[in-house]
Amino acid sequence: MQKAYLILENGTIFEGKSFGAQGEVIGEIVFTTAMTGYLETLTDPSYYGQIVVQTFPLIGNYGVIPEDFESKFPHVKAYIVRDWCQEPSNFRCEGDLDTFLKQHNIVGLYGIDTRALTKIVRESGVMNGKIVTEGSGIGLDDLKSYTITDAVKNTTCEEEQVFKPEGEIKRKVCLFDFGAKDNIRRELVKRGCEVTVLPAYTKTERVMELDPDGIMLSNGPGDPAENVEIIEELKKLAEEKIPTFGICLGHQLLALSQGGKTEKLKYGHRGANQPATEVETGRVFITSQNHGYAVINDSMSDNAKIAFVNANDGTCEGITYTNMPAFSVQFHPEACGGPLDTGFLFDKFIKLIDDNK
């Protein structure tokens, strides 16, 4: 395998080997602590513009399984692992990770000390990185200037799509696609919802024409405050008092539309083992998370109650609104491959819809 190097914004260099697509790439370095679900990570649109580091050392052992994808193709800028499995074994396997990355032009790097890299990001904070192959020039100017922009615009769908349950249609839900994971839609459909997936910039007038029973605000990538147009539209939509459930970026955008503020975290929460405490009961749930920004706890007005906080750092993990039938969470109750502790929140959304009919 060809030698390749990761150059960090602070000047640190890691030597490894290349797999997947060949080439140079710049992105924001983030890490995820998930021990499984690498296919869901690769195809999660929330990783747009980022170079993802897997802290779990062995990746690719169950191969490529298209049924597990969260979108049609990968959205990561590049992929870094300690070791990758060249001969996967699983009865559902339809290919190997190296071939998959090559097919989608995703640069991969393996054989570096991912533990040391993770410690740098934890201690110094998220920073940009550049992967280069042997013989390439090493320059830091373009590295330091890199920033993720237009993330939602580059991951949302281009036109409306309708998904129907196999049986009776019990409710109609509009799902705003800010870079949505497919499993959000699957969770709604299996609960008897006809789901109309809407492009991120859909106007309130169009939503009202569709006459939905509920509104779902999806996850997505990038800085939430960048989406000024969407925030203003959500402010209008909130006045219609339609039952609403927001996840991750959808949670942040709804908070911004209600006067809240967001901030960038030092290194974010990414993994399948993040503890979230329910404020009312004190119960702790193990959750899947993938976010680099958070709603500032004390920025919300009186019409918003903090419902969940992160048990590690106390940041906002959920909000319940008192001026409208709406709630949101920062974590992922639709998570595949798990944990499934908070899947009941979809049932809570269904009840909210039925109670408001």
N, C-alpha and C positions, 0 to 999 in steps of 0.2 A: 504494500500500500504506500501511496505517496505521503511524504511528510507534509504537515500543515500546522499553522500556528494561530493561536488566539492572542490578539493584542488588545489589552484593556486601555481604557481612557487614561488611567493613572500610570501607564507605561509598563505594567506587568505583562510578561509574555509567557504563554504556555505552549510547549511543543507537543503535538499529537500526530494523529494520522487522519487522512481524509477518507470519508465514505459518502455514499449518496452522490449528489451532483458535484462536479468540480467547479471552482471559481472563487472569487472574492466577494465578501458580503459584509455590510455594516448593519448593526442593529442594537437595540437596547438589551443588555444581558439581564435575564431573570432566571430564577430557579423554581422548580416545583418539587415538593417532597413526596408526591404520590408514588406508591410502590407498585401500582398497576394502572391500567388505563392510558398507556402511552399513545394509542390510536386516537382516543378522545382528545388528548392534549394536542397532538399534531393537527387535528381537524377542527379545533375550537377557534372560531374567528376572533375571540378575545386576545389571542396571542399575535395579532397582526403587528408587524413591524418589530417583533422581538426575537432575539436569539435565546432559545429555551435550553436550560441546563437541567437534566434529570439527576436528582441526588441519588436515586436508587441505582446501584451500579450496573445491573444487567437489564438491557432493554432489547426487545424484539423477539423474545423467546416463544411467543405464541403467534408470531407472524403478522400478516395483514388480513384483517377481517372487515370488508366494506360495510357489513351490516352494523358495525359498531361506530362508524364515522358520525361526527356531529355536524358535518357539512360536506359538500361534494369533494373538496380538496383541501390540502394543508394551507394554513395561513401563517405559520411561523416563518421568520426570516432565515433562520438556520437552526440546527439541532446539535446539541453536545451531549455525549454520553461517555461513561467510563468504558463499558464494553457493549458491543452489540452482537446478537446471536445470528450467526450465518446460516444455521440450519434449524429453523423454527419447527416446533411440533405442536399441533393442535388439530382436532378433527374439523374445525371450521376454517383453518388457515387457507388463504388463497394467494399467498405470495410472501416475499421477505421484505424486511425494512429497507435494506440497501437499494433494491430495485424500485421500491415505492418512492423513495426520496429522489432517485434519478429521474423517474417518470414525471415528477412534479417540480424538477429543477430546484430542489432544496439541498443546500450545502450541509454536509454533516462532518462532525469532528469527533474522534474517539481517542481513547488512550491517554487522556490527560487526567490530572488529579482533580476530579470534580469536587471532592471535599474541600480542598484548599481554595478552589475558585468560589465555592459557596460561602466560605468564611470571609473572603474578601468582600463579596457583595453584602453579606450581613453586617459587616463592620463598617464599610465605607459607604454603603448604599448602592442603589441601582446605578449603573453606568453603561456607557456605550462600549461596544467591542467590535473588533474586526477580525474576520477569519481570512487568512491568506495562505497560499500554497508556497512550497519551497521555491526560492528564486524570485519571489515578488518583492517589490519595494515596500518598506514599512514607513507610512506617514501618519501623523496624528492629527493634522489640521482638519481633514474631512471627518475624522472620527469624532472629534469634539463638537463639531457643528451639527451632527446628525440629530434630528428630532422626528418624532412620529406625528404626522398631520393627516387630516382628512381620513381618519381611521374608519369612522362609521360610513362615510361616503363610499369607501372602497370595499366594504364587506356586506352592506345591505343588499337585499334583492332588488331587481330592476322593475318588477311588476307584481301585481297581486297574484296570490295563489290560494286555492281553496282546498282544504283537506276535510273529508267527511268520515265519521265513524262507520263501522260495518253495520251496526244496528240503527236504532232510532236516534234521530237528532234531538237531543234534549235542550241544548243551549247553543247560542252562537257567540263566538269569541273572536275579536280582532286582535291579532298578535303583531305588535310593532317589531319589525326586524332591524335591530341596531347592530346586527352581527350575531344573530340568534343561533344557539345550539339546537339541533333538530329534536333533541329529547324533550324540550319544553313543549313543542307541538305534539309529540307523541303522548305525553302525559295528559294533555287536554283531550286529545282525540279518544283515548281509551276510557275517558270519563264521560263519553257521550257528547262531546262538543264538536260542532262544525267550526273549524278554525280557518279564518281568512288571514293569511300572512300579508302584512302591509309593508311597503317600502318605508324607510325611516322618516322620510320627509312628507308623508301623507298629511293632508290638511284635515282639520276637525270637521269641515263640511262633508268630506267624503266619508269619514267615520260615521257621521250621523245618518247619511244616506243608507249605509249598510245596516243600521239599527241593531247593533250588537247588544247582547245581554251582559257582556263583560269585556274588559280591555286588559291585555297582557303586554307588559313592557319587558323586552328581552334583555339579555346580557349583550355585551359588545366591547370593543377595544377603545383605547385612547383616553384622552383627558376629557372628562364629562363636561367641563365648563366651556370647552371649545364649541359645543353644539348649541349655539345661541338660538338658531332658528327652531330647532326641535324643542328646546326648553320653552320658548314662547308659545309654541303650538300646544304643548302639554298643559300650560297654564290655562289656555282656553278650554281644552278638553276636560280638565278637572272641574270646571264650572257646570258641566253636564251631569255630574254626579253618577256616572256609570261605574259599577263595581270594577275596581282596578287592582292588579297584582303586578308588582315590579320585581325583577331579579337583577342583581349585580349593577350593570350600567343603567338598566331601567329604574332601579332603586335610586341611584344617584341623580338621574335626570328628573325624576319625580320630585325629589327633595329640592333640587335647584329651582324647579318651577314653583315651589311653595315657599321660596325665600331662604332656603338653606344654602350652605356653602360647602365646598369640597376641598380636600388637600391631598397632595401626593405623599404617599407613605415612603419611609426610608427604603424598604425593599419589598413591600407588598406582602400579600398572603396568597400563596399558591401551593395547593396540595389537597390531599383527601383526608387530612387529619386535623383540621382546624377546630378548636372548641369554641362554641357560641353559647352564651348564657342567656336564657330567657329571663328577662328582668322581673316579670310578675311572679314567677314560680321559683326562680333560682336554679332551675334544671339546666344542665349542660348537655348540649347536643354536639356530636362529632359531625363536622360538615366538610364538604368539598368547596374550595374557594379558588378564585383566580382574579385578583384585582390589585392594582397598584395605587388606587385612589380610594378615599373614604369620605363619607359625610362627616363634617365636624359636629360633634355631639351637641354643643351648646349654641349652634347656629340656627336651629329650627325654632319656629314660632310656637305659640301655645297650642296650635291646632295639630301638633305632631307629638306623639309619645315615643320615646326610644323603647323598642320592644325586645331587642337582642343586642348584646355587646360581646366583643371578642374577649374570651376569658384570659387571653395572654396579655393584650395591651389595652383593653378597655374601649377600643374604637367601635363606632356604630356598626351594628350588623343587622338592624331591622327597625322599621318605623311603622306605627299604626296611626292613621289620620282620624281625627274626630270631626272634621268639617265635611267629610265625604266618605263614601264606602270604599276605602282604599288601604292597602298595606303593602309593604315591600321588604325584601331581605337582600343583604349583601352577598350571602352565600348561595349555593346551588342545590335546591331541593330536588332538582331533576337529575342529579348526578349519576352518570355511568362512567366507570365501574365503581360507583359507590363513594361514600356511604349513603345509605338510604334512610337515615334517621328522620329526616325532615320532609319526606314525601307527603306527609299529612297536610302540608301547607297548600297543596293543590286541592285537597278536599275542603280546606277552609275557604279557598277561593270559590269553589263550586257552591258551598253553603251561602257565601256572601251574595253570589248571583241569585240563587233561589230565594233568599230572604228579601231581596230588593225587587223581585219581579212584580 
